[in-house]
Amino acid sequence: MKIAIPTSGGLLDSHFGHASSFTFVEVDEKTNVIQKQYEVAPPKHEPGVLPRFLSDEKVNVIITGGMGGQAQSLLEGYGVKVVLGVAPKKVDEIVKDYLAKTLAVGANACDH
C-alpha cells in the first residue's frame, strides 16, 4: 500500500493543494510495516494536476486535512481512498494511527 500525505515542515499540511511537498509512505499490507518513506515536490497546483500526479505515483490512500470537491472526485475516480479532516502532526504518527485504525478525523478543512 502506498500512502500520500501533503506536508510542510515535516507535518501534515492542512490543505492538500498548498503543501510544499508530498510524503509517500510504502507499507507492507500483511505486516503493516513501513518499507519506505520519502518526500517529493508536487507539480504546480492547477485543477486536476495533483490527483493525476498521485495516481501516476500509484498512491492507494491520501490522508489530508482538507481538499476541494473536484480533487476528491478525481482521486476517487482513480481508485484512491481519500481520508479528510486530519489535524497537522508528524507523518509517522499519522501512518501509525491510520494502520491501527485509530486515526482521528474531523470535518474537511477545505471550503471549496
N, C-alpha and C positions, 0 to 999 in steps of 0.2 A: 504494500500500500504506500502511496506517495501523498503526503500531506503538504499543503502550501499555507503559509501564514504571512500576511503582509507585515513588514517590520520597519521600524525606525529606531535607531539607537539600541538595538538588541531586544526591544519589546514589541509586542503586537501593536500595530498601528490601528487605531480605531476606525479609520476609513480606508477601505480596500483600494480605492483609486489614487490615494495620495501618498502611499508608502514609498519610502526611498529604496526599499528592496523587498524581495520575497525570500523567505527562508523555506527551503524544501527539506522535508524530513522523510526518509525512506524507512519503513517499518516492516519487519517480518511479521506477517499477519498470524502465523501459527504460534509464535512465541511472544509477540508484542515487544520485541527488542528492536531498538533503533539501530539500523545498519549504517546510515549515512545522514549527515546534516550539512547543508551548505546554503550560502546566500547568493542571489542573482539580482542584478539591477533590472528592473522592469523596463519594457519598451515605453515609449511616450504614451501618456494617457489620452486616449481618444476612444469614442464609443466602439465597443466590440473588440478592441485590441487586446485588453488584458484577459478576457475569457478565452480568446483564441490562443494566446501565449501560454496560458495554463493548460489548456487542452493539448497543445503541442508538446508540453513538458510531461505529459502523461500523468497529470495530477488526478487523484481519486477523491480528495477531500480538500476543501478550502475552509479555514477557520478564520473568522474576522469579527470585528466589532460591528461594522456596518457596510452596506452595499446597496447600490441602486437596483431597482426592479429589473431594468433591462439586462444588467450584468448577471443578476441572479438567474433570469430566464435562459440566457445564453449558456451559462455554466451548466445548469441542469439539463439543457438540451445536449450538451457534450457528455453527459453522464457523470458530472462532478457533483458530489454531495456538498451542499452549502450549509455551514454552521455559522449562525449570526448571533450578535449580542454578547460577544465575549469581551471581557474587560482586559485592558492592557496589562500584561505581565510577561515574564520570560518564556521563550519558546519551549524550553524543555519542560517547564511546569504545565503549560497548556497541553502539550502532547501526552505527558504522563496522565493528566486528568482525563483527556479525551479517550485514551486507551483503557482507562479504568472505568469509563462511563460515569465519571463524577464531574465533568466539566460544567461549570455554572454558565448558563446562557440567559440572556435577557432580551430586551427589545432591540430591534435593528437600530444601530446608531446613525443610520443614514436617512435623510428625509427626502430623497429623490429617487 
